[in-house]
Amino acid sequence: MQNKKLTQGFKAKSLRTSLAIIMAASGSVAVQAGPTITYGDEGFLTLNYELQIWSQYRDFRSADNSGDSFDTFLRRNRFTVLGQYNDYVGFYAQLEASGDSRFGDDDRSVFFRDAYITLDWDDARRFIGGRFKNTFSRENLEACLEPLTLDRSIIAYTPFGGTRDTGVAMWGNLADAKFQYRVMVSDGREGGNVPKDTPRVTGRVHYSAFDPEYSYGYRGTYLGTQRVLTFGAAYDFQADAVYANLPGRADPKDYSAWTVDVFYEEPMESGTLTLSGAYFDYSVDGALNGDELLVDNTVTPNAEMDAYYVKGGWLFPQPIGIGRLQLFARHEASDYDRNDPFFDQTTNAVGANYYLDGQQLKLTFEYADVSFDEEHPSINSLRDYKQATLGFQMLF
């Protein structure tokens, strides 16, 4: 009786719709769900397991070792629990031990990558609270288990909070989901080197000209099941986030960032074309390009950076062998605002996805060529290199 009173005025959703919304909020795959346990009249709980295994060749071993390296590791190794408490309150928790065996680091610790609660009043007013994907860039919001290329780039990660942050968000769809808005208030940068403990505020909007993208998360490709043209823009801000003079605890600077992006997918008889691109501008108001003795070196270099990417793919319409083949290419460039020129770089990559059972069972190969505007004289990770990766993905 109490639950019925609480749910008056809320829009009831089917189990399938609820599941899709929760998983999309995490950026997780929502194509197919694992075993589901029902709870009472309205609740349910679903279990998923997600694994990516990569074998990777790179022509340097470490920052100070120029020898070739070959490494097989678990890029992602996740167990998720998600569901609905009732018609309007949902939940999601994700345990992960990512990067296990990478560079010889075995037995990685398991941690909660996501843990949050959702509350859906109606399609125009939805809420998320906990630790979840920050709502800044499209590529970060694209499900990492449903990308077009091998993986997302570091240029899509915000400097503070990375891919996730802890806080609350309000978001929703308007005009039959042609328009979507998001506002997030989160922790942002914290710690002893932060001038003031101020909240981080992020806003994002998008417009879908064709089929709507109505979830909190996006996909890197819809595999020809939708015709999509979406334009997005976002702004990120935290006041007094960085000291320009760290030893003197003086001259605080604000953090701000903005991005614009576009995604296009067109299914045709001859195949499916996918195109995507974005531009990023990150700034801490020059706090990283002052006197080296004063700069806060704990701040990630991409806090002062302009960058962009463009990527495209072609999915063949008919199976080739036992699966479907999708070719892709990516170009990205980044320009860091630093006193030295050694971080500015360009990446060109080509590869292919071979879908044995959609995203549930997939092989991916990517070859990447990374070049720096000016190579560092001694640090191998800041010198030109080539990388080849073979990945296997299984989702259950």
N, C-alpha and C positions, 0 to 999 in steps of 0.2 A: 504493500500500500504506500509506504514512504517513497519508494523508488518511482511509483507512478505519479505521485504529487510532484516530485522533483523534476520529472521529465515533461511536465506540462509546458507547452510553448516551444519545446525543442523538436527539431526535425528528425524523425526516426530514419535510420539508414539500414539497408540490408547488410548482412554479414559480409558479402563480397565488397560492397562499397566501403564499409568501415575498414576492412583489411587493406584495401588499396590506399586509402587516405593515410593510414598510420605508416605503412611501409614507404610511401612516397615522401612523407615528412622526414624520414631518416635518410632518404636517398637510396634506400635499399630496393632490391628487385621486387616487383609486385606482379610478375607474370603468372606465377604459380605458387601456391602456398603449401606448406608442409602439413603434418598431422595437426588436427584441430580438436580441442577439448571444449565442450560446452559447459557453461556455468550458469545455473539458474535459468530464468526465462529469457534473459537478454544477453548475458555475458558469454564470452568464449576466449580461449587462449590457443595460439598457434605457435608451433615450434619450427624453426628453420635452421639448416646448416649450410654454410657457404664457404667454398674453398677455391683459392687460386694458387697454383703452383707455377713458378717461373724458373726457367733455366736461362741464364744471362751471360753473354760474353761481353767484355769491355777491354779496351786496349790500354788501360792502366789499372793498377791494383789498389792504390791508395794515394793520398796526397803526397807522400814521400817515396812511393815505389812505382816505377814506370813499367813494371812487368805486366803482361797480359793477365786477365783474371777470368775464370769460369766459375759460376756460382749457381747452385740450385737451392731455392728457398721457398717458403710459404709467404707469398705476397700478402694474402689475406686469409685468415682462418677464423671464422666467426660462428657463433651460436646465438640465435636471436629468439626472444620470447616477446610476443606481441598479442594484442587483442583488445577487447572491449569489456569494461566493467558493467556498463549498461548502454542504453541507446546513445548517450551523449558523451560519456567519459571513456577514453581509450588510454592505452599505455604501450610502451615499447622499451625494451632493454636489449642491449647487444654486448656480448662478451667477445673479446678478441685477443689473439696472440699474434699480432702482425709481424712480418719480417723474420719469422723463426728460421734459423740456420743461415741467415744472410751474413756474409763476411765472417762465418764461423761462430756467430752468436747463437748458440743453441739454447733450448729450454727457456724461451722468452716468457715473461710473466703474463698472466691473463689479467685483463682490466676491462672496465666498462667504457666502451667507446661512446655509447649513447644510453641515456636513461631519462625518459620524459613521460609526461602525461598530456593527453590531448583533450580538449573540450570543444565540441562543435555545436554552436547555437543554431546556425543555419549556414548555407553556402557562402554568405557574405561576411559571416563573423565566426571565425575559428581561432582557437587559442592553443598554444603549446607552452609548456613549462618544464624546465629541467635542463639537461645537457643534450644538445642536438645541433644539427648543421646550421651554421650561420647563414644568413639569407642574402649575402652580397653577390657573389658571382654565379652566373649560370653554370659554368663548368664544375664548380664545387658542388652545386646542387644536382648535377646530373648523377644518376646512380652509378657508383664506381663498379658495379657488376653489370651495367648495361652501357658501356661507353662505345663511341665510334672507333677511336684509336685505342692503343694499348692501355693508356691511363691518362689521368688529368695531369696538368703541368703545375709546377710550383708557382707560376705567375698568377694562377687562379686562387691560391691560398692567401688569405689576408695575413699580415704580419703578426697580429695579436689575436690569439684564439685559434689560428690555423684553420682547420676545416670545421671545428666545432667550437661552441662557447656555451656558457651556462647562463640562462636567463629566461625571459618570457617573450613570446611573439604573438601578435595578432595579425591574421591574414584572411583573405577571402576573395571570392570571385564575384564580378559584377557583369551585367549585360550578357547573360547566358555564357559566362566564363570567357568572354572576349577580353575583358580586363581583369587583371589580378593585382592586388596590392599586398605588401607585407611591411610590418614595423616590428623591429626587435630591439629590446633593451637587455644588455648582457654585461658580464663582468669586464670584458676587454682585458687590457694589460693590468696586471697586479704585481705587487712585490715591493721590496725595499727601494728599488731604483725608480719607482714611479712617483712623480711630484705630488699628485693628489689621487685619491681613490674615487674617481669619477666613473659614471656608467658609460658604456659604449652604446651608441644608438645607430641602428642600421635601417635603411628604408629601401624597398625595391618595388618596382612596378613592371608589368609587361602587358603587351597587346598582341593577341593572336588573331591574325587575319583570316585564317582558314579553320581547321579543326582546333578546338581549344586545348590548351595545356592547363588543366584545372587543378592539378595536385601541387603540393608544396615542393616536391622534387620533380626534376626533369629526367628525360632520357637522352642519351647521346645518339640513339637511332631508334626509330619505331619499327624498323624492319619492314617498311612498306605498308604498315597497317593503318597509317594516318597520313593525311596531307596537311603539313604544318608550315606556317610562316609566323614566327614570333619575334617581336622586337622587345628588348628589355633594357632597363637602366637601374642603377643602384647608387646609393651614397652611404658612406660609413664614416663615423666621427667619434672621437674620444678626446675630451679636453685635458690638457696638462698630462700627457701620456709619457713624455720623454724629457729628460734633462739635456740641454745642450752643453752644460757644464756639470758633469756628474760628480767630480771630486768636490766641487764647491756647492753641490746641491742647489744650483742656480740656473736661471734662464730656462724655465719650463716651456715646452713646445706642445702644440696640439697635434694629434694624428687625424688625418682626413684621407679619404679615398673615394674615387668614383669609377664607374665602369659603364659601358654600353655594349650590347651584344645583339646578335641576330642568329636565328636558327631556321633552316629551310629544309624540308624533306618532301619530295615529289615522287609518288609511286606512278610508274608508267608501265606499259606493256613490255617494253624492252628492258626494264629494270627499275631500281629505285635510286634516285639521286639524293644525297645528303650533303648539305653545306652549312658551315657554322663559323662564326668569327666573333672576336671581342677585343676591346681596348681597355687598358687599365691605367690608372694614375694613382700611385700611393705616395704620401708625403707626411713627414714629421717636421715640416717647415725648416729644412736645412740642418736639423740637429746632428746628422751623421757626417757632414762634410766640413766640420770645423777642425780645430786643433786636435790632433790624434791623442794628445795627453788628456783632453777633456771629454772626448766622445764616449758615450756609453756603448761599449763593444758587446754588451749582452743583447742589444737590439738587432734583430735579423736584418740583413742588408736590403731585403726587398721592401723595407719601410720607406725607402726613397727610391722609387722606380717608376718608369713608364714602360709599358709592354703591350704586346698584342699577339694574337694567334689567328690563323685561318686554317680550317681543315675541311676535307671533303671525302665522300665515300660513294661507292657504286656497288649495289647489291644486285647480283644476277637473278633473273626472275625464276629460273628453273633449278632444281637440285643438280649438283655436279657430284657424281658418286653418291655417297650416303648423306650428304649435307648440302648446305647452301653457302656460297662463297661471296664475300664482301671485300672489296679492295678499298684501301684508304690511304690518305696522305695528310701530312701536317707540316705547317711552317709557323715558327714563332720567333720573336725577337724581343729582347729586353735591354733597357738602357738604365743603368743605375747611377744615381746622383751621388758620386763619391769623389774623393780627392784622387784616387787611383783609377785607372781604366780597365782593371783586370776582371771585372765581373760582367761587363757588357758582352752579350752572347747571342748567337742565332742557332736554332735547331731546325733541321729538315729531317722528316721521317716518312717512310713508306711501309706498308704492311698489308696484312689480310686477316680477316676473321673467317673461320670455317665453322658454321653452326651445325652441329650434329643433332641438336634438339633445341633450337632457339638459343636463348641465353642460358638455358639450364645446363647445357653441355656444349662446350665451345673450345676451339683451339684458336690461338692468336699468335701471329708472328709479326715483329716490327724491327726494322733496321733504322737506326738514328745516327745522324752526323751532327755533332755539336762543335761549333767553331766560335772562338772568342775574338773580339775586335783587336785585342792585344793580349798575347799569351803571357802568363806569369813565368818568370825565369826559373822558378824552382818548384812551385806547387802544381802537381800533375792534375788535380781536379779543376784547376783554372787554366788548363791547356787544351787544345783541340783534341777531341777523342771520338771514337766510333763505338757503337753499342748495338748488339743484336740480342733479341729476347724472344723466346718461345714460351707461351703461356697456355696452361690448361685450366679450365674453369668448370666446376660442378656446383650446382645449386639444388638443394633438396628442401 
